[in-house]
Amino acid sequence: MMEIIVIGTGNLGLNLCKAIENQYVNNDSAFAKAKNTNVKNTLKLIGYYNTSAMCIDTLKAPLLYSIKALPKADLVIIATPDDHIVNVSTTINSNAIVAHTSGSVAMQAVSNHVNHGVFYIPQSFSKSREMNFEELPICVEFNNSIAQEGLEKLGNQLSSKLTYLNSQQRGRLHIAAVYMNNFVNHCYTKADEILNEANIDASLLYPLMNETLAKAQEISPYEAQTGPARRNDVQTIARHLEALKSNDRNMYDAITQSIKNTYGN
């Protein structure tokens, strides 16, 4: 039994706590195949900590009230905002493996612990949505064989898609994820604003949203690119810029110029 503590119960931390408590052995995972068994409950969440001292009713594990006096555990996961990781790591007094969950912070941030690493999941989490970890990619990094064994066990227990990335690779993945998720979602928000102002049902564009994703996955985003910037339709671009609010024109123009540059227009 691997005993785990999660520090931080934000969107990621809470989902991770739930996944550990609701775990099952994935029959396709490397861990299951290596053990040649379907043994359940190989992980145990023995406690969680958050700065608000707020107990979470959906978790069976107890709320821990002191980060300086954590109970004995095999693994402590720091699922806090990036700028808190170093401070939290130096505060923790434990012989456990200590790993953070950031995509952009180097493993060095937790190097004050003998056995340390990173457990990064490139996904957007929300407290209101339950996430199926089985299909989520999990990226691990570790400083030695002890940390490797612990992080691999957790990763293979939760998902069938464990991979290994160093800090530099993970940083690039995180930048790409910001483009693919955060920036794209903001574009959805701007599109919603335009439609709402014109009293147009946003669902009219849902098939387009789905087709855009499907084509990007099937034939690559580069090949799938269409639109006025791709074909250098100067007149349409000018009409769009004129119709937009003044504080939205810079964003439209910047993306348009980036598309033009990509395709040599």
Short mmCIF file of the C-alpha atoms (twelve columns), coordinates in Angstrom:
data_MODEL
# 
_entry.id   MODEL 
# 
loop_
_atom_site.group_PDB 
_atom_site.id 
_atom_site.type_symbol 
_atom_site.label_atom_id 
_atom_site.label_alt_id 
_atom_site.label_comp_id 
_atom_site.label_asym_id 
_atom_site.label_seq_id 
_atom_site.Cartn_x 
_atom_site.Cartn_y 
_atom_site.Cartn_z 
_atom_site.pdbx_PDB_model_num 
ATOM 1   C CA . MET A 1   0.000   0.000  0.000   1 
ATOM 2   C CA . MET A 2   1.378   3.370  -1.036  1 
ATOM 3   C CA . GLU A 3   0.348   6.154  1.355   1 
ATOM 4   C CA . ILE A 4   -0.030  9.608  -0.199  1 
ATOM 5   C CA . ILE A 5   -0.562  13.173 1.029   1 
ATOM 6   C CA . VAL A 6   -1.742  15.953 -1.298  1 
ATOM 7   C CA . ILE A 7   -0.850  19.559 -0.479  1 
ATOM 8   C CA . GLY A 8   -3.356  21.898 -2.107  1 
ATOM 9   C CA . THR A 9   -7.002  21.238 -2.977  1 
ATOM 10  C CA . GLY A 10  -7.572  23.580 -5.889  1 
ATOM 11  C CA . ASN A 11  -8.860  22.315 -9.225  1 
ATOM 12  C CA . LEU A 12  -6.001  19.867 -9.781  1 
ATOM 13  C CA . GLY A 13  -5.411  18.921 -6.157  1 
ATOM 14  C CA . LEU A 14  -9.040  18.044 -5.490  1 
ATOM 15  C CA . ASN A 15  -9.339  15.984 -8.667  1 
ATOM 16  C CA . LEU A 16  -6.127  14.156 -7.795  1 
ATOM 17  C CA . CYS A 17  -7.379  13.411 -4.279  1 
ATOM 18  C CA . LYS A 18  -10.608 11.986 -5.690  1 
ATOM 19  C CA . ALA A 19  -8.742  9.926  -8.272  1 
ATOM 20  C CA . ILE A 20  -6.527  8.378  -5.602  1 
ATOM 21  C CA . GLU A 21  -9.501  7.542  -3.401  1 
ATOM 22  C CA . ASN A 22  -11.528 6.164  -6.327  1 
ATOM 23  C CA . GLN A 23  -8.617  4.322  -7.896  1 
ATOM 24  C CA . TYR A 24  -8.666  1.061  -9.713  1 
ATOM 25  C CA . VAL A 25  -5.909  -0.943 -11.349 1 
ATOM 26  C CA . ASN A 26  -5.841  -0.212 -15.061 1 
ATOM 27  C CA . ASN A 27  -5.448  -3.586 -16.755 1 
ATOM 28  C CA . ASP A 28  -3.538  -1.988 -19.626 1 
ATOM 29  C CA . SER A 29  -1.064  -0.159 -17.408 1 
ATOM 30  C CA . ALA A 30  2.576   -1.134 -17.207 1 
ATOM 31  C CA . PHE A 31  2.168   -1.591 -13.464 1 
ATOM 32  C CA . ALA A 32  -0.681  -4.085 -13.839 1 
ATOM 33  C CA . LYS A 33  1.137   -6.022 -16.535 1 
ATOM 34  C CA . ALA A 34  4.351   -6.148 -14.535 1 
ATOM 35  C CA . LYS A 35  2.527   -7.478 -11.500 1 
ATOM 36  C CA . ASN A 36  0.269   -9.686 -13.626 1 
ATOM 37  C CA . THR A 37  -2.566  -9.034 -11.230 1 
ATOM 38  C CA . ASN A 38  -5.690  -6.938 -10.768 1 
ATOM 39  C CA . VAL A 39  -5.045  -6.084 -7.132  1 
ATOM 40  C CA . LYS A 40  -7.068  -3.058 -6.061  1 
ATOM 41  C CA . ASN A 41  -6.390  -0.363 -3.489  1 
ATOM 42  C CA . THR A 42  -2.634  -0.130 -3.926  1 
ATOM 43  C CA . LEU A 43  -2.827  3.597  -3.166  1 
ATOM 44  C CA . LYS A 44  -4.202  5.322  -0.104  1 
ATOM 45  C CA . LEU A 45  -4.823  9.024  0.425   1 
ATOM 46  C CA . ILE A 46  -3.971  9.459  4.095   1 
ATOM 47  C CA . GLY A 47  -4.507  13.213 4.263   1 
ATOM 48  C CA . TYR A 48  -4.709  16.526 2.442   1 
ATOM 49  C CA . TYR A 49  -3.777  20.077 3.349   1 
ATOM 50  C CA . ASN A 50  -5.019  23.474 2.221   1 
ATOM 51  C CA . THR A 51  -4.300  26.966 3.542   1 
ATOM 52  C CA . SER A 52  -7.983  27.672 4.193   1 
ATOM 53  C CA . ALA A 53  -8.208  24.730 6.648   1 
ATOM 54  C CA . MET A 54  -11.369 23.722 4.818   1 
ATOM 55  C CA . CYS A 55  -12.581 20.160 5.177   1 
ATOM 56  C CA . ILE A 56  -13.841 18.597 1.925   1 
ATOM 57  C CA . ASP A 57  -16.912 16.427 2.483   1 
ATOM 58  C CA . THR A 58  -16.399 14.365 -0.670  1 
ATOM 59  C CA . LEU A 59  -13.051 13.042 0.593   1 
ATOM 60  C CA . LYS A 60  -12.695 10.250 3.141   1 
ATOM 61  C CA . ALA A 61  -9.126  11.173 4.071   1 
ATOM 62  C CA . PRO A 62  -8.670  13.655 6.921   1 
ATOM 63  C CA . LEU A 63  -7.794  17.316 6.604   1 
ATOM 64  C CA . LEU A 64  -4.271  17.956 7.916   1 
ATOM 65  C CA . TYR A 65  -3.799  21.143 9.904   1 
ATOM 66  C CA . SER A 66  -0.020  21.528 9.889   1 
ATOM 67  C CA . ILE A 67  2.253   21.296 6.886   1 
ATOM 68  C CA . LYS A 68  5.245   21.246 9.249   1 
ATOM 69  C CA . ALA A 69  4.104   18.057 11.001  1 
ATOM 70  C CA . LEU A 70  2.773   15.737 8.323   1 
ATOM 71  C CA . PRO A 71  2.098   12.085 9.146   1 
ATOM 72  C CA . LYS A 72  4.443   9.445  7.768   1 
ATOM 73  C CA . ALA A 73  3.813   8.857  4.065   1 
ATOM 74  C CA . ASP A 74  5.425   7.362  0.988   1 
ATOM 75  C CA . LEU A 75  4.673   10.300 -1.301  1 
ATOM 76  C CA . VAL A 76  3.795   13.971 -0.782  1 
ATOM 77  C CA . ILE A 77  2.373   15.759 -3.812  1 
ATOM 78  C CA . ILE A 78  2.543   19.558 -3.945  1 
ATOM 79  C CA . ALA A 79  -0.446  20.713 -6.004  1 
ATOM 80  C CA . THR A 80  -0.204  24.410 -5.180  1 
ATOM 81  C CA . PRO A 81  0.173   27.457 -7.456  1 
ATOM 82  C CA . ASP A 82  3.605   27.570 -9.096  1 
ATOM 83  C CA . ASP A 83  4.943   30.477 -7.054  1 
ATOM 84  C CA . HIS A 84  4.263   28.621 -3.784  1 
ATOM 85  C CA . ILE A 85  6.087   25.388 -4.638  1 
ATOM 86  C CA . VAL A 86  9.552   26.287 -3.339  1 
ATOM 87  C CA . ASN A 87  8.230   27.684 -0.058  1 
ATOM 88  C CA . VAL A 88  5.975   24.676 0.516   1 
ATOM 89  C CA . SER A 89  8.786   22.266 -0.326  1 
ATOM 90  C CA . THR A 90  11.169  23.855 2.170   1 
ATOM 91  C CA . THR A 91  8.464   23.814 4.853   1 
ATOM 92  C CA . ILE A 92  7.729   20.104 4.508   1 
ATOM 93  C CA . ASN A 93  9.642   17.944 6.971   1 
ATOM 94  C CA . SER A 94  9.251   14.429 5.645   1 
ATOM 95  C CA . ASN A 95  11.319  11.483 4.418   1 
ATOM 96  C CA . ALA A 96  8.728   10.799 1.737   1 
ATOM 97  C CA . ILE A 97  9.159   11.272 -1.977  1 
ATOM 98  C CA . VAL A 98  8.134   14.870 -2.680  1 
ATOM 99  C CA . ALA A 99  6.840   15.844 -6.124  1 
ATOM 100 C CA . HIS A 100 5.183   18.927 -7.538  1 
ATOM 101 C CA . THR A 101 2.571   19.020 -10.302 1 
ATOM 102 C CA . SER A 102 3.619   22.088 -12.294 1 
ATOM 103 C CA . GLY A 103 4.256   22.109 -16.003 1 
ATOM 104 C CA . SER A 104 6.475   25.182 -16.013 1 
ATOM 105 C CA . VAL A 105 8.512   24.793 -12.789 1 
ATOM 106 C CA . ALA A 106 11.749  22.787 -12.900 1 
ATOM 107 C CA . MET A 107 12.227  19.692 -10.741 1 
ATOM 108 C CA . GLN A 108 14.955  21.639 -8.906  1 
ATOM 109 C CA . ALA A 109 12.199  23.414 -6.956  1 
ATOM 110 C CA . VAL A 110 11.799  20.349 -4.700  1 
ATOM 111 C CA . SER A 111 15.446  19.263 -4.672  1 
ATOM 112 C CA . ASN A 112 15.791  19.911 -0.924  1 
ATOM 113 C CA . HIS A 113 14.261  16.437 -0.500  1 
ATOM 114 C CA . VAL A 114 16.443  13.358 -1.029  1 
ATOM 115 C CA . ASN A 115 13.814  11.667 -3.226  1 
ATOM 116 C CA . HIS A 116 11.932  14.096 -5.428  1 
ATOM 117 C CA . GLY A 117 10.286  14.542 -8.797  1 
ATOM 118 C CA . VAL A 118 7.427   15.916 -10.859 1 
ATOM 119 C CA . PHE A 119 3.951   14.530 -11.545 1 
ATOM 120 C CA . TYR A 120 2.492   16.713 -14.301 1 
ATOM 121 C CA . ILE A 121 -0.878  16.182 -15.986 1 
ATOM 122 C CA . PRO A 122 -1.417  18.359 -19.080 1 
ATOM 123 C CA . GLN A 123 -5.142  18.846 -18.616 1 
ATOM 124 C CA . SER A 124 -7.556  21.599 -17.579 1 
ATOM 125 C CA . PHE A 125 -9.257  20.699 -14.295 1 
ATOM 126 C CA . SER A 126 -12.393 22.099 -12.671 1 
ATOM 127 C CA . LYS A 127 -13.931 21.317 -9.305  1 
ATOM 128 C CA . SER A 128 -17.366 20.972 -10.899 1 
ATOM 129 C CA . ARG A 129 -16.302 18.287 -13.404 1 
ATOM 130 C CA . GLU A 130 -15.199 14.774 -12.557 1 
ATOM 131 C CA . MET A 131 -12.201 13.737 -14.665 1 
ATOM 132 C CA . ASN A 132 -11.525 10.218 -15.930 1 
ATOM 133 C CA . PHE A 133 -7.806  9.807  -15.266 1 
ATOM 134 C CA . GLU A 134 -7.535  6.565  -17.240 1 
ATOM 135 C CA . GLU A 135 -7.098  8.387  -20.559 1 
ATOM 136 C CA . LEU A 136 -5.100  11.352 -19.250 1 
ATOM 137 C CA . PRO A 137 -1.401  11.571 -20.103 1 
ATOM 138 C CA . ILE A 138 0.787   11.782 -17.002 1 
ATOM 139 C CA . CYS A 139 4.326   13.132 -17.343 1 
ATOM 140 C CA . VAL A 140 6.849   12.205 -14.665 1 
ATOM 141 C CA . GLU A 141 10.400  13.216 -13.834 1 
ATOM 142 C CA . PHE A 142 12.493  11.909 -10.950 1 
ATOM 143 C CA . ASN A 143 15.956  12.248 -9.461  1 
ATOM 144 C CA . ASN A 144 16.588  8.627  -8.483  1 
ATOM 145 C CA . SER A 145 15.211  5.089  -8.606  1 
ATOM 146 C CA . ILE A 146 13.220  5.492  -5.375  1 
ATOM 147 C CA . ALA A 147 11.343  8.525  -6.702  1 
ATOM 148 C CA . GLN A 148 10.956  6.758  -10.041 1 
ATOM 149 C CA . GLU A 149 9.329   3.709  -8.476  1 
ATOM 150 C CA . GLY A 150 6.877   5.793  -6.446  1 
ATOM 151 C CA . LEU A 151 5.831   8.128  -9.254  1 
ATOM 152 C CA . GLU A 152 5.559   5.292  -11.760 1 
ATOM 153 C CA . LYS A 153 3.360   3.343  -9.369  1 
ATOM 154 C CA . LEU A 154 1.010   6.284  -8.897  1 
ATOM 155 C CA . GLY A 155 0.982   7.162  -12.589 1 
ATOM 156 C CA . ASN A 156 0.389   3.640  -13.831 1 
ATOM 157 C CA . GLN A 157 -2.275  3.087  -11.219 1 
ATOM 158 C CA . LEU A 158 -4.309  6.058  -12.399 1 
ATOM 159 C CA . SER A 159 -3.633  6.125  -16.141 1 
ATOM 160 C CA . SER A 160 -2.587  4.007  -19.115 1 
ATOM 161 C CA . LYS A 161 -0.616  6.913  -20.599 1 
ATOM 162 C CA . LEU A 162 2.504   7.444  -18.513 1 
ATOM 163 C CA . THR A 163 5.418   9.230  -20.181 1 
ATOM 164 C CA . TYR A 164 8.800   10.641 -19.180 1 
ATOM 165 C CA . LEU A 165 9.775   14.282 -19.769 1 
ATOM 166 C CA . ASN A 166 12.621  16.317 -18.338 1 
ATOM 167 C CA . SER A 167 12.070  19.843 -17.015 1 
ATOM 168 C CA . GLN A 168 12.921  21.524 -20.317 1 
ATOM 169 C CA . GLN A 169 10.604  19.279 -22.322 1 
ATOM 170 C CA . ARG A 170 7.817   19.724 -19.793 1 
ATOM 171 C CA . GLY A 171 8.206   23.495 -19.973 1 
ATOM 172 C CA . ARG A 172 7.744   23.416 -23.739 1 
ATOM 173 C CA . LEU A 173 4.723   21.144 -23.358 1 
ATOM 174 C CA . HIS A 174 3.228   23.618 -20.900 1 
ATOM 175 C CA . ILE A 175 3.677   26.546 -23.300 1 
ATOM 176 C CA . ALA A 176 1.981   24.495 -26.028 1 
ATOM 177 C CA . ALA A 177 -0.832  23.649 -23.609 1 
ATOM 178 C CA . VAL A 178 -1.391  27.353 -22.892 1 
ATOM 179 C CA . TYR A 179 -1.796  27.999 -26.606 1 
ATOM 180 C CA . MET A 180 -4.032  24.975 -27.136 1 
ATOM 181 C CA . ASN A 181 -6.228  25.401 -24.074 1 
ATOM 182 C CA . ASN A 182 -6.056  28.818 -22.406 1 
ATOM 183 C CA . PHE A 183 -5.661  30.937 -25.518 1 
ATOM 184 C CA . VAL A 184 -8.202  28.939 -27.530 1 
ATOM 185 C CA . ASN A 185 -10.704 29.119 -24.678 1 
ATOM 186 C CA . HIS A 186 -10.243 32.896 -24.553 1 
ATOM 187 C CA . CYS A 187 -11.024 33.015 -28.264 1 
ATOM 188 C CA . TYR A 188 -14.228 31.094 -27.481 1 
ATOM 189 C CA . THR A 189 -15.035 33.758 -24.893 1 
ATOM 190 C CA . LYS A 190 -14.512 36.572 -27.387 1 
ATOM 191 C CA . ALA A 191 -16.663 34.738 -29.948 1 
ATOM 192 C CA . ASP A 192 -19.421 34.386 -27.344 1 
ATOM 193 C CA . GLU A 193 -19.281 38.117 -26.643 1 
ATOM 194 C CA . ILE A 194 -19.646 38.949 -30.336 1 
ATOM 195 C CA . LEU A 195 -22.581 36.574 -30.716 1 
ATOM 196 C CA . ASN A 196 -24.339 37.711 -27.540 1 
ATOM 197 C CA . GLU A 197 -24.104 41.356 -28.586 1 
ATOM 198 C CA . ALA A 198 -25.828 40.440 -31.855 1 
ATOM 199 C CA . ASN A 199 -28.400 38.226 -30.098 1 
ATOM 200 C CA . ILE A 200 -27.169 35.117 -31.950 1 
ATOM 201 C CA . ASP A 201 -27.343 31.617 -30.458 1 
ATOM 202 C CA . ALA A 202 -23.771 30.444 -29.763 1 
ATOM 203 C CA . SER A 203 -24.718 26.836 -30.524 1 
ATOM 204 C CA . LEU A 204 -24.742 27.749 -34.212 1 
ATOM 205 C CA . LEU A 205 -20.944 27.546 -34.070 1 
ATOM 206 C CA . TYR A 206 -20.677 24.297 -32.090 1 
ATOM 207 C CA . PRO A 207 -20.399 22.138 -35.247 1 
ATOM 208 C CA . LEU A 208 -17.603 24.435 -36.438 1 
ATOM 209 C CA . MET A 209 -15.867 24.121 -33.064 1 
ATOM 210 C CA . ASN A 210 -16.048 20.332 -33.250 1 
ATOM 211 C CA . GLU A 211 -14.870 20.180 -36.874 1 
ATOM 212 C CA . THR A 212 -11.914 22.451 -36.127 1 
ATOM 213 C CA . LEU A 213 -10.704 20.072 -33.410 1 
ATOM 214 C CA . ALA A 214 -11.369 16.978 -35.512 1 
ATOM 215 C CA . LYS A 215 -9.390  18.329 -38.487 1 
ATOM 216 C CA . ALA A 216 -6.509  19.471 -36.284 1 
ATOM 217 C CA . GLN A 217 -6.196  15.963 -34.876 1 
ATOM 218 C CA . GLU A 218 -6.683  14.220 -38.220 1 
ATOM 219 C CA . ILE A 219 -4.631  16.236 -40.692 1 
ATOM 220 C CA . SER A 220 -2.586  18.547 -38.388 1 
ATOM 221 C CA . PRO A 221 -3.379  22.143 -37.396 1 
ATOM 222 C CA . TYR A 222 -1.007  23.507 -40.033 1 
ATOM 223 C CA . GLU A 223 -2.792  21.730 -42.887 1 
ATOM 224 C CA . ALA A 224 -6.246  22.465 -41.447 1 
ATOM 225 C CA . GLN A 225 -5.821  26.255 -41.306 1 
ATOM 226 C CA . THR A 226 -8.428  28.202 -43.300 1 
ATOM 227 C CA . GLY A 227 -9.905  31.700 -43.109 1 
ATOM 228 C CA . PRO A 228 -9.216  35.232 -44.338 1 
ATOM 229 C CA . ALA A 229 -5.686  35.450 -42.915 1 
ATOM 230 C CA . ARG A 230 -4.691  32.115 -44.490 1 
ATOM 231 C CA . ARG A 231 -5.838  33.243 -47.953 1 
ATOM 232 C CA . ASN A 232 -4.692  36.836 -47.377 1 
ATOM 233 C CA . ASP A 233 -8.202  38.233 -47.844 1 
ATOM 234 C CA . VAL A 234 -7.333  41.859 -47.095 1 
ATOM 235 C CA . GLN A 235 -10.836 43.264 -47.596 1 
ATOM 236 C CA . THR A 236 -12.514 40.791 -45.218 1 
ATOM 237 C CA . ILE A 237 -9.841  41.396 -42.571 1 
ATOM 238 C CA . ALA A 238 -10.398 45.157 -42.881 1 
ATOM 239 C CA . ARG A 239 -14.175 44.749 -42.458 1 
ATOM 240 C CA . HIS A 240 -13.678 42.595 -39.358 1 
ATOM 241 C CA . LEU A 241 -11.308 45.096 -37.768 1 
ATOM 242 C CA . GLU A 242 -13.740 47.928 -38.448 1 
ATOM 243 C CA . ALA A 243 -16.633 45.976 -36.872 1 
ATOM 244 C CA . LEU A 244 -14.723 45.041 -33.719 1 
ATOM 245 C CA . LYS A 245 -14.515 47.120 -30.571 1 
ATOM 246 C CA . SER A 246 -11.316 49.139 -30.475 1 
ATOM 247 C CA . ASN A 247 -9.886  47.154 -27.534 1 
ATOM 248 C CA . ASP A 248 -10.386 43.860 -29.418 1 
ATOM 249 C CA . ARG A 249 -8.632  44.904 -32.623 1 
ATOM 250 C CA . ASN A 250 -5.085  44.311 -31.364 1 
ATOM 251 C CA . MET A 251 -5.845  40.682 -30.544 1 
ATOM 252 C CA . TYR A 252 -7.480  40.064 -33.931 1 
ATOM 253 C CA . ASP A 253 -4.637  41.790 -35.761 1 
ATOM 254 C CA . ALA A 254 -1.918  39.938 -33.814 1 
ATOM 255 C CA . ILE A 255 -3.410  36.524 -34.579 1 
ATOM 256 C CA . THR A 256 -3.981  37.506 -38.204 1 
ATOM 257 C CA . GLN A 257 -0.358  38.594 -38.583 1 
ATOM 258 C CA . SER A 258 0.861   35.382 -36.949 1 
ATOM 259 C CA . ILE A 259 -1.144  33.291 -39.437 1 
ATOM 260 C CA . LYS A 260 0.179   35.376 -42.335 1 
ATOM 261 C CA . ASN A 261 3.749   34.933 -41.126 1 
ATOM 262 C CA . THR A 262 3.268   31.173 -40.726 1 
ATOM 263 C CA . TYR A 263 2.133   30.760 -44.323 1 
ATOM 264 C CA . GLY A 264 4.376   33.408 -45.878 1 
ATOM 265 C CA . ASN A 265 1.589   35.831 -46.801 1 
# 
